[in-house]
């Protein structure tokens, strides 16, 4: 290991030791302890990020990394190193996903002066089931090997094991009801690890899956309410322990659950998850440095009821910037329960938050709320709101026509209007009005002509035919007129009707006296339309 890398690990472990050494003598609450542990947490995360895992050996009064002592406990036998060693802990492993709740629980279990200081450290660490901290405990009783009772105790254990082994050997192998598929009464150590998981996370995961399977198979009977309550408490405990992977797996299981009782089970879980304090905890867990954290909020919010909008808004107010869009999208989906709050998000929210809420709006409320997003300071949010204004064909013209006079919104408004389902002649009249009276740039000019082509209809074709066959005269207007003629040709080609085809055929006649570029464009458009019609007729 390079000197810089070694210094990184050594500094992290030494910092942890110093932080833990300061805790016993201070009668503080969990928040104050957490502030003392913050520097140690940062150092450990840096080391773990580089190496994946960092394992340190525990000795009486010291911590040792790769054979080198990195921390010596100033309290000696009264320090946390000696306590851990005395209770059987021989090694500590810090892994990815380490968060403050894990480190705080470890500190309270490890230090002699902590709340759990008088109990067995191994027992307290097992109960805490720390996701980012693992430990290795020595086998056997806590008695020192030199203790007079140690040998007698070991002998007694051996005698019991021998008698149990003999009992197993004399089991009647010919018993008709003996189930040979079951494991023997005494499992090996390997069988214990495989079939009897000792970590809380694995037990909780299996328990959650078992409850989900019972409900899915319609076997809950009168116990459905009890199973729902147990499952809810299990989710709370997973969240408290920062067990994000198990939590995500349980939520996905509820989402996929089938069976007659699945809807009521999901409704119960959804109402429980909609609690503001639980939503806030979910937003906090979504920032955990584990892969499953990215899936947590989508899985969580998918189960929330339709009236959970206010709770989502409340959780959003205190959420971190990187998880706020997920909460905003969930609130947008449930905007019927909090329309004023969602409108405020669309008007005044940061770009990412407003964008997420905007994209999640349901069809019935989409057009009305998209109007609010037009007041957002971010230009991209405003542009993305424009197509949503066309969601209601009856109101599309009223909402979009004014935007044709707004230069930044003009092109998007014309495109949205052309596909809105509004009456074609009325929509074309609004566009023609701008083409006739406004000085437009090339980009806006092209957008308005393309919109006329998509709209079709007599009104749009009449205007396009007029611009194609009767260009403006004069030297200064010739270039602009030719440009509009070419745009009219493309628009009629996009129209694709028989009327548009006849107009293009007439304009392609050399006798019309159009510029060569215009005549060539008309001929090419005619060929495209004829080929397209031949293909359609062949398919019939």
N, C-alpha and C positions, 0 to 999 in steps of 0.2 A: 504494500500500500504506500502510495506517495506520501511525503511529509505533510502536504497540504490536506490530503484526504484524511490522514490519521489525526491531524489537528482538529478537523471538523468533527469527527466522531468523538474524540477525547473531550473536546469542549462541550459537546452536547451532553455526554454522560456525566461529566463533572458538574455541569450546570444543573442537571437533574438532582444529583446528590446534594448540592448546596441548597437547592430549593426545598427538598424534603427535610433536610436537617433543620431548616428554620421553622418548620410547621409545628413540631410538638410543643414548643414553649410559648405559643401564642394562642390564646383562647379566642379564635375568630370564627366567623361563619364561613359557609361554602364559598360565597362570592369573594371574600377577602383571601381565602386560600387560593382561589382560582387566579387572582391577580398576581400572587406570588409565583404561581406555576407558569404563567404566560411565557416568560423568557425561556424556561426549560422546554416548553412545548414547541416553541419556534425552532430551537436548536435541534430537537429530536426529529422534527419534520424535515428539516434540511438534510440531516444524515440519512433518514429513511428514504427520502426522495432519490438520493444518489445511489444507495445500495440495496433498496428493496426491503431488507430487514437488517436490524442491528441487534446482536445477541451479546449480553454481558453476563459474566459469571458472578455469583453472589458468594462472598466470603465473610467470615466474622469480622465486621468492622470495615469492609472494603468492597469495591466493585472492580472487576478485572475484565479488560477487553483484549482478546487475542494475546493472552499471557502477560499483558502489561497492566499494572494497577493504574486506574484512571481516577479513582476517588477513594480517599481514606476518611472514614467517619470520625469526626473530632470527639463524638460522645463515646466512642469505643463500644463496650458491651451494652451500653444504654441506647445506642443508635439504631436506626432502622435496618442497617445491613445485618447487624447481629440478630435482630428480631426475625428478619426473613430467614436467615440461615438456621436459627434455632427451631423455627417452625417447619423446616424442611425445604424451603425454596432454594434451589441451587443455580437457577439461571432465569434471566428475563429476556424476552424477545420483543422488540418494538417493530411493528409493521405498518404498512400503508393504511390509511384510514384512521390514524390516531387523532382523536379529538379531545377537547378539554374535559368532557364528562368522564372519559376513560381514565385520563391522567389523574383527575381529582379523586375518582373512586379508588384508584390504586394507592394514592397518597394516604387517604383516610384508612385504608386497610393495612398499610405497611408501617406507618410511623407509630412508635410506642405510645405517644401522647394523643393519638387521634381518637375519634369516637369509637372505633372498633379496636383500639389498641390493646384491650385486655383479652380479646378472643384470639382464636387461631388464625394466623395470617393466611394459610392455605385455604381454610374454609371460607374466609371472607373474600378472597380472590376468586374462588370458585363461584360463590353466590353472585359476585359482581359481573362475571362472564364478560370480561373486557374484550371488545372486538379488536382493538389495535395493540393490545398487550397480552402476550402469552407467557406462561411460566412453566418451569420444569421443577417438579418436587421430588425429593428423595423418597424411596420406598421405605416402608417400615414405620414403626411407632416413633413418636417424638423423643422417646427416651434416648439418652446418650448411650453409645455402645459400651461405655465403661460402667454404666449404672448396674448395680447388683441385680435389679429385677429384669434387665434386658434379656439375659440368657434364658432365664426361666420362662419369660413370656414367649420368646422365640421357640423354645422347646414345646410349650403348650400348643402353639399354633401348628407346629409340625405334626403333633399327635392328632389334633383335630382333622388336619388335612388327610392323614393316613387313614383314619377311620372312615372319613367320607369317601375316600377312594375305594376302600374295601366294600362299602355299601353299594357303590355303583356297580362294581364287578359282579355282585351277587344278585343284581336285578334279574328277575325271571325273563330271560330272552324269549321264551315261548308264549308269553302272555298275549292272548288273542287281541286285547284292546290296546296294546302298546303302539303308539303312533311313532313309527320309525322316522317320520319326516321332521320331528321336533328335535331341537338341540339337546344334548345330554344335560343332566342336572347341574353339572359343574362345567363351566366353559373355560376354555383356555384364555390367556390374556388377549390373543389375537381376536378370538370370537367376541370377547367383551368389547373391544374397540369397534368392531364391525356392527354388532347387534345392539349394543347398549351405550349409545352416545352419552358422554359425560358433560358436554358443553350445553349451556342453557340455550344457545342459539339453535343447535340442531334439534334439541327436544321441542322447543317452541315451534320450529318449522314443521316438524312432523305432526305435532298436535294440531296446528292450524290446518294442515292438509287433511288430517283425519276428520276434523269437524266439517270441512268443506265437502268431503266425500259422503259423510253421513247425511248431510242436507241434500246433496245432489241425488243420492239414491232414495230420497224420500223415506228415510229410516228414523227421522228425528222424533216423530210422534208428538207426545205431550212435552217432550224435552226441548222443543225448538227454541223457546224463549231463553231457557237456560244456556243452550249452546250459543245463541246469539250474544248473550251477555258475556260468556266466557271468551268468545272470540274477540269481542270488543276490548275486554281487559287485556287480552294477549297482545293486540295491536298497540295498546297504550304502553305496555311493558317493553315491546320491541322498540318503540319510539324513545322511551326513556333510556334504554340501554344503547341507543345509537346503532341498532342492528338493522341497517338500511337494506342489505340484500334479503334478509328474511322478511322484512316488511313489504318490500316490492313483490316478492314471490306470493305472499299471502293476499295482497290486493289484486294481483293478476288472477289468482285463483277465484276470487269472488267475482271478478268481471266475467270470467269464462264459465262460471257455474251454471249448470242446467238443472232440470227437475222442477216439479210443481211449486216447491217452496223457495226456489232461487230468487224470484222477484221480491218477496217479502224480506228475505235475508239480506239482499243487496240494499233494500230500502232502509233497513235498520242500520247497516254498516254506514251507508251514505249519510244518514242523519247524524250519526256519531262523529264521522269525519268532518262534518260541517261546523263543529264547535270551533269558535275563534281561536281558543288557546291551542287546540290540536292542529288547526291549520297553520298557525304561527310556528309550531314545532316542526311541522312538515317542511315549511319554507326554510327553516334553519338546517334541517337534515339534508335538504337538497343541495347544500353547499359542502357537504362532507367530501373529503378527498378519496372517494371510492367510485368505481365504475357504475355501480347501480344507482348512484345518487341522481344521475341524469334522467332516470326512468321514474323517480319517485313522484314528483308532482303530476305528470300526466296520468299515472296510475291512480293517484289519490283523487284528483279532481274529476276523473271520469266517473266516479261513483257518487259524486255530490248530487243532491236533489236540485230541482229547478229553482227553488226559492233560496238557494245558498249564496246568491249574489252579494247581499250586504256583508255576510261573513267574509267572503273573498276580498271585498273592498277593504274591510278592516284589517285583514292580514296583509294586504298589499301595502298599506301605509307604512308598515315597519319592516317590510321585506328588503333584502339586499337587491341591488340593481340587477344582478345577473339572473335572479329567479323571478323578478317582478313580471316579465312578459308572460310567463306561464300562468301566473295568477290572473293577470289582466285578460288573457285569452279565455280562461274559465269564467271570469265575470262577464265578458262579452257574450258568451254563449247563454248566460242566464240574465241578460240585460232586462228582461221583462220584470224581474224582481227588484232591480235597482237602476231604472232608466236614467235618473238624474246623475247618479254617480258615474255611470258609464259615459254619459254625455260629457261630464267634466273631464274624465280621462282622455276622451277624444279631443277635447278643446285644448286642455292645458298640460296633458301628460307628456313625459319624455317621448321621443320619437319611437323607441323600441316598444314602450308600453302601449302607446296609442296605436301603433301598427298591429300589435298582437290582438288588441281588443277589436280593432276594425276588421281584421281578417276572420274573426270568430263570430261576428254578428249573425244571428239567424235571419232567414229570409224575410219574415214579416216585419221586423224592425230595422232591416238593413238600410233602406233608403232614407228614412227619417233621421236615424242616428248618424249616417254618413254626412249629412249636412253639418253636423256639429264639428266633424273633423276638418271641414274647410277653414275653420278658424285656428287650426293648429299652426304653430310657428314653423314647423318643418315642412319644406316644399314637397318632399317625397310622400309624406302622410297625406297631404292635400291631393296630390296627383292620384294616389291609390284610392282615395275616397270617391273620385269622380265616377268610375264605372259602377259603383254601388248605387249611385243616384238613379240609375236606369232600371233598378230592380222592379219598380212598379210602372208599367207602361202608361198608366193613366196620368201619372205625375212626372214622368220623365221629361217631357217637353218643358213643363213649368220649372223644373229644377235645373235642367241643363242649358236651356237657351240663354239665360243671363251669363253663363260662364263662357259663351262664345265671344264675349266682349272683354274677357280677362286674358291678356296675352299668355301668361304662364299656364293657364288651364285650357286654352282654346283648342289645341289639338286633341287633348284627352276628352274634352267635352264633345267635340264633333264625332270622334270614334264611338263614344258611348251612346250618343244620340242615334247613330246609324244602326245600332244593334239593339235598341231599347224596346222595339215593338210599338213605338208611338206611331200614329198615322203618318205614312210616308210623305204625303204632300205637305202636311203641316210642318214636319221636321225639315223637309227640303226647303220650305219657304223661309224658315229661320236661318238656315245656312246661306241661302241665296242672298238674303238681306245683308249678311256680313260681307259676302263676296262682292256685292254691288257697291257698298258704301265705305269699305275700310281699306286702308293701305296695309297690306299684309306682307310679311316676309315669306320667303320661299317655303320654309317648313310649314307654316300655318296654311299657306295657299294649297300646298299639296295635301295636307290633312283634310281640308274642307272639300276639295274635289273628290278625294277617295271616299269620304263619307257620302257624298251625293251618289257616287257609283254604287255603293252598297245599299243605299236606300232604294234606288230605282224609282219607278212610278212616273206618271206623266209630267209632274212638275219638275222633277230633277232632270228628265230627258229633254224637256223643252229648254231649260237653261243651258244644258250642255251642248245641245244642237245649235243654239244661238251663238255661244262662244266659239264653237268649232267652225261654223259656216260664215260668220260675220265678225271677223276680228277687227279690232280697233285700227284705224288708219293713222298715218303719220310716222315720221322717222323715229321719234322718241318713244312711240308706243309699240313699234314693231316687235322689238325683242320680248317685251312683256306679253304681247298678244300671242306670239308663237309659243311661248312657254305655257300660256293658258290653253292654247289649242292642244298641245301635247298632253296636258293634264286631263282635258276633256276626253281625248281619245282613250286614255287609260281608264277613266271613269266609266265610259260607255262599254268598254270591254269587260269591266267588273260587273256592270249591269247584266250583260249576257242575254238580254231578251231579244226577240225577233225585231222589235222596234229599234233597239240599239244597233243590231246588226245592219238593218237597212240604212240607218243614218251613217254608219261607218262606210258602207259600200258606196253611198253617194259621195261622201267626202273623199274617198280614195280615187274617184274619177279625175284624171289629169285636167279635164276641162274646167274643173273648179278653180284651178289656178293657185292652189295652196303651195306653200313652201315645200321643197323636196323632203325635208325632215318630217313634216306633217303628213304628206302623202304616204311616205314609207311607213310611218307609224300606223296609219289607217289600214294599209294593206296587211301589215303584220297582225293587227288586231282582228281583222276579218278572217284571216287564215286560222287563227287560234279558235275563234268562235265556231267556225265551220267544222274544224277537227273535233272540237268538244261535242258538237251536236251529232256528228257521225258516230262517235263513240257511244253516246247515249242511245242513239237509235239501234246500234248494233247490239247493245246489251239487252234491249227489249226483245 
